[in-house]
Amino acid sequence: MNKIKNIVLGLSLISVSAVQAQTHSFDGFTAGIQGGYLELSNKSELDCFNGVKGSNSASRSGGIGGFNLGYGKTLYNKFYAGVEATAMFTNLNLENNSRVFTNNTTVKTGLVLKESYGAALRLGYTMGQCLPYVKVGYVNSKFNAKLQSDDLGYAKADKHLDGLDLGVGVDMKLTDRVLAGFEFSHQEYKKIHYKIFDSTGPVNFESSVKPKVNLFLAKLKIKI
C-alpha cells in the first residue's frame, strides 16, 4: 500500500513540475534577430504665410531587419509580463511627385527612414507552447526629409523623431531555449517641421511631414 502511495505521489510531483515548466517556459532573458516587411507612409503639408495651404500623402514598402533583447516572467494564472528592446535598420526612400498645393505647383517630396531604436512593455497569456501578447512602447527613429520645387525652392531636415509603438504578436516555443514569433506593429511619429529656401535665402513658406510606419516581423530568439 505504501508503494502505491509513493508511486501516486511521485506521479503527482512529476505532473506539477511539468505544468510549472510549461507555464514558465517563456521566463527569463532572450536575445535574437528579427526582420520582415515595412510600410512607410507620410503626409506632407505646406503653409504659405499668405494663407495658401496644401497637403499630399504617399506610401512605400520595403524590407527591414535588426535585433532584439528582452526579459519576461509568467505571473499569477499564466499571465505574462515582459519588456523588449529593439534596434532596426533600413534605407527605405519614399518619394512622390505631384501637384499638391492650391496654386497647382509641382512639388517633389522625399522621406527616408534610416534606423529605429525602441523599448516596449509586452503583456500576454501563456497557452501551452504559445504566448500571444499585446505591446505598447516608445520608439525613436532617424528620418531624412526633403522638399524641392522649381517654383517654391527647397527644404530638408535630418531628425530623430519620438513615436508611439503599438502592436500584437505571438511567440512559440520550438525547444527549451529557442523561440520563434510573429508580430505586427504600428508606429505614429511627431511632425517634422522645416523652412523652405530659394537662391536668396529663406522664403515665406513652411513645410512639414508626419511619418507613420507599419511593421510585419518574424522573430527568432534564444534564451540566455
C-alpha positions in Angstrom: 0.0 0.0 0.0 2.8 2.4 0.9 4.4 1.6 -2.5 1.2 2.6 -4.3 1.0 5.8 -2.3 4.7 6.6 -3.2 4.0 5.9 -6.9 0.9 8.2 -6.9 2.8 10.9 -5.0 5.7 10.7 -7.4 3.5 10.9 -10.5 1.7 13.9 -8.9 5.0 15.7 -8.4 6.1 15.0 -11.9 2.8 16.3 -13.3 3.1 19.5 -11.2 6.7 20.0 -12.3 5.7 19.5 -16.0 2.9 22.1 -15.7 5.2 24.6 -14.0 7.9 24.1 -16.6 5.3 24.6 -19.4 3.9 27.7 -17.7 7.3 29.3 -17.1 8.9 28.2 -20.5 8.9 31.9 -21.6 10.5 33.2 -18.5 14.0 34.8 -18.4 16.2 36.8 -20.8 16.2 36.4 -24.5 18.3 37.8 -27.4 17.6 37.4 -31.1 17.1 38.7 -34.6 14.1 39.9 -36.5 13.2 41.0 -40.0 10.3 41.5 -42.4 8.1 43.9 -44.2 7.9 47.6 -43.7 5.3 50.1 -44.9 6.2 53.8 -44.6 3.7 56.5 -45.2 3.7 60.2 -44.7 1.5 63.3 -45.0 3.3 66.4 -46.4 1.9 69.8 -45.7 2.8 73.3 -46.9 1.9 76.5 -45.2 2.4 79.7 -47.3 2.0 82.6 -44.8 -0.3 84.4 -47.2 -3.0 81.8 -46.4 -2.3 79.3 -49.2 -2.1 75.7 -47.9 -1.9 72.3 -49.4 -1.2 68.6 -48.5 -0.2 65.3 -50.0 0.0 61.7 -48.9 2.2 58.9 -50.1 3.4 55.4 -49.0 6.0 52.8 -49.9 7.0 49.4 -48.7 10.3 47.5 -48.4 12.5 45.3 -46.1 13.8 45.9 -42.6 15.9 43.9 -40.1 17.5 44.1 -36.7 18.0 42.8 -33.2 16.0 42.3 -30.0 16.8 41.8 -26.3 14.1 41.1 -23.8 13.1 39.8 -20.4 9.8 38.4 -19.2 8.1 36.5 -16.4 4.9 34.4 -16.1 2.8 35.8 -13.3 -0.3 34.6 -11.5 -2.6 32.3 -13.5 -0.4 32.2 -16.6 -0.4 35.9 -17.2 2.8 37.1 -18.7 4.6 40.5 -18.4 7.9 41.5 -20.1 9.9 44.2 -21.7 11.8 44.1 -25.1 14.3 46.5 -26.6 14.8 46.6 -30.4 17.2 48.0 -32.9 16.0 48.1 -36.6 17.8 49.2 -39.7 16.7 50.0 -43.3 17.2 52.6 -46.0 13.7 53.0 -47.4 13.2 56.0 -49.6 9.7 57.4 -50.1 9.5 59.9 -53.0 6.4 61.5 -54.6 5.9 63.9 -57.4 2.6 65.6 -57.7 0.7 68.9 -58.0 -0.3 69.0 -54.3 -0.9 72.6 -53.4 -3.7 75.1 -54.1 -1.7 77.1 -56.5 -1.1 73.9 -58.6 2.7 74.0 -58.1 4.6 70.8 -58.8 6.4 69.6 -55.7 8.8 66.7 -55.1 8.7 65.3 -51.6 11.1 62.7 -50.1 11.3 60.8 -46.8 14.0 58.3 -45.9 13.8 56.0 -42.8 17.3 55.1 -41.7 17.1 53.4 -38.3 14.9 52.9 -35.2 15.5 52.1 -31.6 12.7 51.3 -29.1 11.5 49.6 -26.0 8.1 48.1 -25.3 6.1 46.6 -22.5 4.6 43.2 -23.5 1.5 41.7 -21.8 0.3 38.2 -22.7 -1.2 34.9 -21.6 0.7 31.6 -21.9 -1.2 28.9 -23.8 0.9 25.7 -23.8 3.8 26.3 -26.2 2.4 29.7 -27.4 2.4 33.2 -25.9 0.0 35.7 -27.6 0.7 39.2 -26.4 0.0 42.9 -27.0 2.6 45.6 -26.7 2.9 49.3 -26.1 6.2 51.2 -26.3 8.4 54.1 -27.3 10.4 54.3 -30.5 13.0 56.8 -31.7 13.8 56.8 -35.5 16.0 58.7 -37.8 14.4 60.3 -40.8 15.7 62.3 -43.7 13.0 64.6 -45.2 13.3 66.9 -48.2 11.1 69.0 -50.5 12.0 70.5 -53.9 10.1 72.7 -56.3 11.2 75.0 -59.2 8.6 77.5 -58.1 9.0 77.4 -54.3 12.5 76.4 -53.5 13.9 73.6 -51.5 13.9 72.3 -47.9 15.5 69.4 -46.0 15.7 68.1 -42.4 17.5 65.2 -40.8 15.9 64.4 -37.5 15.4 61.8 -34.8 11.7 61.6 -34.1 9.9 60.2 -31.0 7.0 57.9 -31.6 4.4 55.6 -30.1 4.7 51.9 -30.9 1.5 49.7 -30.6 1.3 46.0 -31.6 0.2 42.4 -31.3 2.2 39.2 -31.7 2.8 35.6 -30.7 5.9 33.8 -29.5 6.2 30.0 -29.9 8.5 27.6 -28.1 10.5 25.5 -30.5 12.9 23.9 -28.0 13.8 24.6 -24.3 15.9 27.5 -25.4 14.7 28.6 -28.9 11.6 30.7 -29.6 10.1 31.9 -32.8 7.4 34.5 -33.3 5.5 36.9 -35.5 4.5 40.5 -34.8 2.6 43.4 -36.3 3.1 46.9 -35.0 2.0 50.4 -35.9 4.2 53.5 -35.2 2.9 57.1 -35.0 5.5 59.9 -35.1 5.6 63.6 -34.4 5.8 66.0 -37.3 9.0 67.2 -38.9 8.9 71.0 -39.5 11.3 72.7 -41.8 11.8 76.1 -43.6 11.9 76.4 -47.4 14.8 78.2 -49.1 15.5 79.6 -52.6 18.6 81.0 -54.1 18.3 84.2 -52.0 17.6 82.5 -48.6 14.5 81.6 -46.5 11.1 82.3 -48.1 7.7 82.7 -46.6 6.8 79.0 -46.8 7.0 76.3 -44.1 6.6 72.6 -44.7 6.0 69.6 -42.5 5.8 65.8 -42.8 4.2 63.3 -40.4 5.5 59.8 -40.8 3.7 56.5 -40.0 5.1 53.0 -40.1 3.6 49.6 -40.2 5.8 46.6 -39.5 5.2 42.9 -40.2 8.1 40.9 -38.5 9.3 37.4 -38.0 11.4 36.8 -34.9 13.9 34.2 -33.7 15.1 34.3 -30.1 17.4 32.3 -27.8 17.1 32.2 -24.1 20.3 33.4 -22.4 
